[in-house]
Amino acid sequence: MSKPEAGVPQVQAEPSKNWKHITKLAFYSFVGIFMFFIPITINGNTSIPLDHIVTWTRNNLSTFVPYYILITIALGSLYPFMNGTWKQNKVNVVMSIFKVLGLVTAVLLFFNIGPTWLFDPSMGPFLFNSLVTPVGILVPIGAVFLAMLTGFGLLEFVGVLMQPFMRPIWKTPGRSAIDAVASFVGSYSIGLLITNRIFKEGKYTIKEATIIATGFSTVSATFMIVVANTLGLMERWNIYFWTTLIVTFTVTAITVRLWPINKISNHYYQNREGTPEVIVKKQRIKTAWHEAMKVARNTPNLLQLTWINLKDGYKMTMAILPSIMSIGFLGLVLAEYTSVFDIIGYIFFPFTWIAQLPDPLLAAKAVSMGIAEMFLPALLVTEAALVTKFVIGVVCISQILFFSAVVPVILSTEIPISIPKIIVIFVERTILSILIATPFALLLL
């Protein structure tokens, strides 16, 4: 009898049980892929099914949703004090204070109390209705279907197939391809939910989780349409979309080789023993299939897995929402009523000038505002030259990190990355995005 191939897990089970596991893998993975990645059109609106469910929930439970959001913010702001995590370190102390401030802001908005500027459509209502509410609905509902996407072997199957691309280029496991696609097609919050879950399972190191969180967690392609519409780029949608995709992941490939990411620890969650991917050099498809079947055999039942993911999803929602209401709101106030971003813009002015962008000072100020909210740069350059609008439209997506949403979500995960390092990565991503996106604009427009 020949020996099993080294490095290729062997599946030993009765044929009937194998078919049971194959059916489970195929059916649940199909449902997960359908919910997260297949756009469908309902009532003239084309988006992924998960987004349609969120839209349906908002439209049909509109009376209930604001109360649910307020209760979730309240629970999230009180939770660190109830479990004692608020005093674990200085970051937790600061974030816990911000969460309380987020609750105060939400209460003022909910009960229509406070100064007039708070209720400016681009301030409190924008934050509550356009950011907090969709995230508050999306993350728990997404967690339910996340169980199907990541819990039955699809993650391992894709991971083995994508190893030759992910590791050499982005220094992440093949399985991280799922995170990248989930963010780009669905939502950064879903992508980070996946990342946090896999990191806690010991399948990502701290460095790998940081690369994925800061390099792949883009806003969704559907939100890119909003940016393109705002900047009048829909006539050039294909050029804009593919340029943004290429620039975003090219920048990530560079930043993983720069400080601070290149010096981040390769330890696993809480210094536990991890379960890294087996490096496959031959029989890739066969190995991918065996890895998937191994997971399908050992996975808990769907109800148990869904409950675990739903609980984690809601806990993350509790952590995210009050942070967005406070940190995000502070960023909007600074952008609207102070010259902070005019000053920060001078950091990027040499690069917008070197790139020969029309009105480089305006472009520099615009990209600096991306740290507060990714949509602000687009709003500032709506009347600028086409090349400037195109570059800013690309850069505001490629920057990835902004304090109104993505940064609080990252800080709400178990991934141990500090705010100063996040800011450094933001600056690196911004500079690289300007320098890489501008030649595309000059050549293609």
KOLDONU-317945 format. One record per residue (C-alpha): residue in three letters; x, y, z. Coordinates in steps of 0.02 Angstrom, whole numbers, padded with zeros to 5 digits, always signed. Example, Ala and Ser with C-alpha at 12.3 -4.5 7.8 and 13.67 -1.06 7.14 Angstrom:
2
Ala+00615-00225+00390/Ser+00684-00053+00357/
This chain:
445
Met+00000+00000+00000/Ser+00068+00170-00046/Lys+00098+00298+00089/Pro-00010+00455+00101/Glu+00062+00610+00019/Ala+00157+00715+00147/Gly+00067+00875+00193/Val-00099+00817+00121/Pro-00227+00783+00259/Gln-00318+00619+00235/Val-00506+00606+00254/Gln-00560+00436+00320/Ala-00746+00416+00336/Glu-00887+00309+00272/Pro-00946+00358+00097/Ser-01118+00406+00163/Lys-01042+00519+00295/Asn-00925+00594+00166/Trp-01074+00639+00058/Lys-01157+00716+00211/His-01004+00825+00242/Ile-00988+00869+00057/Thr-01170+00921+00052/Lys-01149+01026+00209/Leu-00993+01110+00140/Ala-01072+01144-00029/Phe-01242+01205+00031/Tyr-01189+01319+00173/Ser-01042+01390+00075/Phe-01158+01427-00071/Val-01278+01520+00044/Gly-01133+01618+00120/Ile-01062+01664-00051/Phe-01234+01713-00113/Met-01270+01825+00036/Phe-01102+01915+00034/Phe-01042+01916-00146/Ile-01182+01899-00275/Pro-01266+02064-00321/Ile-01452+02051-00359/Thr-01579+02184-00409/Ile-01732+02213-00301/Asn-01849+02360-00334/Gly-01721+02436-00451/Asn-01581+02431-00321/Thr-01432+02318-00360/Ser-01331+02258-00211/Ile-01282+02101-00118/Pro-01426+02008-00029/Leu-01358+02053+00143/Asp-01372+02237+00100/His-01550+02210+00039/Ile-01593+02130+00207/Val-01520+02281+00297/Thr-01619+02399+00185/Trp-01778+02299+00213/Thr-01749+02303+00401/Arg-01723+02491+00401/Asn-01877+02523+00293/Asn-01997+02404+00376/Leu-01942+02421+00556/Ser-01906+02607+00547/Thr-02000+02642+00710/Phe-01904+02510+00806/Val-01729+02535+00731/Pro-01684+02702+00817/Tyr-01730+02627+00987/Tyr-01625+02473+00950/Ile-01477+02584+00901/Leu-01492+02692+01057/Ile-01505+02538+01171/Thr-01353+02460+01086/Ile-01253+02620+01108/Ala-01304+02627+01292/Leu-01254+02446+01321/Gly-01090+02472+01229/Ser-01045+02626+01330/Leu-01082+02541+01496/Tyr-01007+02370+01456/Pro-00823+02417+01488/Phe-00870+02479+01662/Met-00976+02325+01698/Asn-00839+02200+01654/Gly-00693+02306+01717/Thr-00600+02316+01551/Trp-00606+02507+01554/Lys-00456+02514+01673/Gln-00345+02382+01592/Asn-00235+02510+01505/Lys-00231+02693+01451/Val-00308+02658+01281/Asn-00456+02570+01363/Val-00479+02715+01483/Val-00483+02842+01341/Met-00595+02734+01230/Ser-00716+02703+01375/Ile-00732+02891+01404/Phe-00764+02917+01219/Lys-00899+02784+01223/Val-00989+02876+01363/Leu-00976+03036+01261/Gly-01046+02940+01114/Leu-01197+02891+01219/Val-01222+03073+01270/Thr-01216+03127+01086/Ala-01339+02992+01036/Val-01461+03039+01175/Leu-01456+03223+01124/Leu-01490+03177+00942/Phe-01625+03051+00985/Phe-01722+03170+01097/Asn-01686+03322+00988/Ile-01596+03416+01127/Gly-01443+03526+01104/Pro-01367+03665+00999/Thr-01424+03698+00820/Trp-01256+03650+00743/Leu-01274+03474+00816/Phe-01424+03446+00702/Asp-01344+03511+00544/Pro-01380+03376+00411/Ser-01193+03351+00382/Met-01157+03328+00568/Gly-01258+03227+00695/Pro-01397+03164+00578/Phe-01268+03111+00446/Leu-01171+03012+00576/Phe-01324+02932+00656/Asn-01421+02892+00497/Ser-01285+02860+00369/Leu-01152+02773+00473/Val-01212+02714+00644/Thr-01380+02643+00592/Pro-01320+02539+00441/Val-01173+02469+00540/Gly-01285+02433+00690/Ile-01400+02327+00581/Leu-01270+02254+00464/Val-01147+02179+00587/Pro-01268+02068+00688/Ile-01364+02011+00533/Gly-01201+01984+00440/Ala-01136+01880+00585/Val-01277+01755+00559/Phe-01228+01722+00378/Leu-01044+01736+00422/Ala-01062+01566+00506/Met-01100+01490+00336/Leu-00959+01580+00247/Thr-00819+01538+00369/Gly-00878+01390+00471/Phe-00897+01244+00351/Gly-00733+01233+00256/Leu-00743+01367+00120/Leu-00614+01475+00209/Glu-00487+01334+00211/Phe-00523+01285+00031/Val-00497+01462-00034/Gly-00348+01485+00081/Val-00248+01343+00006/Leu-00287+01399-00172/Met-00238+01580-00138/Gln-00074+01544-00047/Pro+00038+01573-00199/Phe-00030+01751-00216/Met-00069+01812-00039/Arg+00094+01767+00050/Pro+00222+01832-00075/Ile+00129+01994-00111/Trp+00040+02041+00051/Lys+00123+01925+00179/Thr-00044+01856+00237/Pro-00117+01679+00232/Gly-00217+01625+00081/Arg-00375+01623+00187/Ser-00362+01814+00204/Ala-00426+01828+00025/Ile-00601+01801+00098/Asp-00578+01955+00210/Ala-00521+02063+00065/Val-00667+02015-00047/Ala-00793+02029+00096/Ser-00739+02208+00130/Phe-00731+02263-00052/Val-00898+02185-00101/Gly-00989+02196+00065/Ser-00925+02306+00207/Tyr-00769+02344+00308/Ser-00868+02300+00465/Ile-00903+02126+00398/Gly-00723+02108+00342/Leu-00661+02157+00515/Leu-00788+02041+00596/Ile-00714+01898+00494/Thr-00536+01953+00534/Asn-00569+01964+00721/Arg-00654+01794+00724/Ile-00511+01708+00631/Phe-00379+01800+00734/Lys-00458+01741+00898/Glu-00461+01564+00828/Gly-00272+01572+00811/Lys-00270+01569+00621/Tyr-00192+01742+00601/Thr-00040+01813+00691/Ile-00048+01989+00762/Lys+00049+02053+00610/Glu-00064+01963+00487/Ala-00222+02026+00572/Thr-00150+02204+00571/Ile-00109+02194+00385/Ile-00284+02134+00346/Ala-00370+02261+00459/Thr-00271+02411+00395/Gly-00245+02354+00215/Phe-00400+02260+00159/Ser-00542+02339+00259/Thr-00602+02457+00125/Val-00775+02533+00111/Ser-00886+02428-00001/Ala-00896+02441-00190/Thr-01075+02502-00168/Phe-01013+02651-00068/Met-00886+02685-00204/Ile-01035+02719-00316/Val-01088+02857-00195/Val-00914+02935-00208/Ala-00913+02920-00398/Asn-01085+03001-00410/Thr-01031+03144-00297/Leu-00877+03178-00404/Gly-00965+03155-00572/Leu-00861+03001-00615/Met-01000+02877-00655/Glu-00969+02898-00842/Arg-00795+02830-00806/Trp-00852+02702-00678/Asn-00751+02554-00743/Ile-00590+02656-00750/Tyr-00623+02724-00575/Phe-00669+02555-00499/Trp-00521+02457-00567/Thr-00398+02597-00533/Thr-00457+02605-00353/Leu-00443+02416-00335/Ile-00266+02412-00406/Val-00205+02564-00308/Thr-00279+02505-00142/Phe-00198+02333-00146/Thr-00035+02397-00220/Val-00020+02519-00075/Thr-00055+02377+00047/Ala+00083+02272-00033/Ile+00205+02415+00000/Thr+00150+02463+00176/Val+00171+02285+00241/Arg+00357+02310+00208/Leu+00367+02478+00299/Trp+00369+02525+00483/Pro+00264+02501+00588/Ile+00187+02347+00508/Asn+00352+02261+00469/Lys+00399+02265+00655/Ile+00234+02202+00725/Ser+00237+02039+00823/Asn+00211+01871+00739/His+00135+01798+00897/Tyr-00042+01734+00900/Tyr-00193+01792+01001/Gln-00149+01808+01187/Asn+00017+01719+01153/Arg-00075+01556+01126/Glu-00016+01422+01007/Gly-00085+01461+00835/Thr-00140+01353+00690/Pro-00050+01425+00540/Glu-00089+01369+00364/Val+00009+01221+00299/Ile+00118+01283+00157/Val+00065+01181+00006/Lys+00185+01154-00138/Lys+00097+01019-00239/Gln-00074+00939-00262/Arg-00148+01107-00215/Ile-00329+01071-00263/Lys-00326+00901-00177/Thr-00253+00977-00019/Ala-00379+01120-00023/Trp-00521+00994-00033/His-00454+00889+00111/Glu-00432+01043+00221/Ala-00611+01096+00186/Met-00679+00922+00222/Lys-00585+00914+00386/Val-00673+01073+00444/Ala-00843+01013+00378/Arg-00825+00852+00480/Asn-00783+00940+00643/Thr-00890+01097+00636/Pro-01029+01122+00765/Asn-01209+01119+00706/Leu-01275+01272+00617/Leu-01379+01338+00763/Gln-01232+01328+00883/Leu-01114+01410+00759/Thr-01240+01545+00717/Trp-01268+01584+00901/Ile-01080+01601+00932/Asn-01061+01719+00783/Leu-01218+01818+00824/Lys-01158+01845+01003/Asp-00987+01901+00942/Gly-01067+02011+00809/Tyr-01179+02100+00934/Lys-01037+02125+01057/Met-00936+02204+00918/Thr-01086+02313+00872/Met-01097+02371+01053/Ala-00913+02419+01048/Ile-00921+02504+00877/Leu-01074+02616+00887/Pro-01033+02727+01037/Ser-00856+02749+00969/Ile-00922+02807+00800/Met-01042+02927+00886/Ser-00900+03009+00983/Ile-00738+02995+00884/Gly-00827+03011+00718/Phe-00925+03162+00778/Leu-00766+03245+00843/Gly-00685+03223+00672/Leu-00833+03303+00584/Val-00831+03450+00705/Leu-00645+03479+00678/Ala-00668+03471+00490/Glu-00814+03591+00490/Tyr-00767+03721+00621/Thr-00577+03723+00637/Ser-00422+03741+00528/Val-00346+03578+00591/Phe-00356+03496+00420/Asp-00285+03649+00333/Ile-00131+03626+00442/Ile-00123+03436+00420/Gly-00141+03463+00233/Tyr+00035+03537+00227/Ile+00102+03362+00264/Phe+00034+03303+00097/Phe+00061+03463-00005/Pro+00237+03416-00064/Phe+00168+03254-00136/Thr+00016+03330-00222/Trp+00137+03460-00293/Ile+00264+03329-00351/Ala+00121+03231-00431/Gln+00075+03391-00526/Leu-00107+03386-00474/Pro-00208+03540-00522/Asp-00231+03648-00365/Pro-00113+03542-00258/Leu-00153+03637-00097/Leu-00339+03599-00112/Ala-00299+03416-00148/Ala-00183+03409+00003/Lys-00317+03478+00119/Ala-00444+03357+00045/Val-00340+03201+00077/Ser-00299+03259+00253/Met-00485+03260+00294/Gly-00494+03075+00254/Ile-00429+03034+00429/Ala-00593+03101+00501/Glu-00719+03030+00376/Met-00683+02952+00207/Phe-00822+03047+00119/Leu-00758+03221+00168/Pro-00617+03229+00035/Ala-00743+03200-00104/Leu-00857+03337-00039/Leu-00715+03464-00041/Val-00664+03440-00224/Thr-00833+03428-00313/Glu-00790+03585-00414/Ala-00607+03542-00446/Ala-00525+03486-00609/Leu-00568+03311-00671/Val-00394+03242-00635/Thr-00401+03307-00457/Lys-00575+03236-00429/Phe-00522+03066-00497/Val-00365+03056-00389/Ile-00456+03112-00231/Gly-00595+02986-00269/Val-00466+02847-00276/Val-00364+02907-00127/Cys-00512+02924-00008/Ile-00549+02738-00035/Ser-00367+02681-00032/Gln-00332+02773+00132/Ile-00446+02645+00219/Leu-00420+02714+00395/Phe-00539+02849+00459/Phe-00598+02893+00633/Ser-00784+02904+00600/Ala-00798+02717+00575/Val-00654+02602+00526/Val-00533+02653+00666/Pro-00663+02630+00805/Val-00708+02461+00729/Ile-00524+02407+00728/Leu-00503+02467+00908/Ser-00658+02368+00955/Thr-00579+02206+00896/Glu-00451+02103+00990/Ile-00313+02156+00869/Pro-00182+02250+00974/Ile-00135+02400+00867/Ser-00114+02575+00941/Ile-00188+02737+00876/Pro-00015+02816+00842/Lys+00029+02668+00730/Ile-00139+02681+00642/Ile-00103+02865+00605/Val+00069+02824+00535/Ile-00007+02691+00422/Phe-00138+02817+00366/Val-00003+02943+00318/Glu+00095+02810+00224/Arg-00059+02750+00131/Thr-00110+02927+00085/Ile+00060+02976+00014/Leu+00078+02814-00084/Ser-00101+02826-00149/Ile-00072+03002-00215/Leu+00089+02952-00304/Ile+00017+02792-00379/Ala-00158+02856-00424/Thr-00102+03016-00514/Pro-00014+02928-00661/Phe-00171+02823-00687/Ala-00274+02982-00694/Leu-00157+03069-00816/Leu-00147+02917-00930/Leu-00328+02860-00929/Leu-00432+03021-00924/
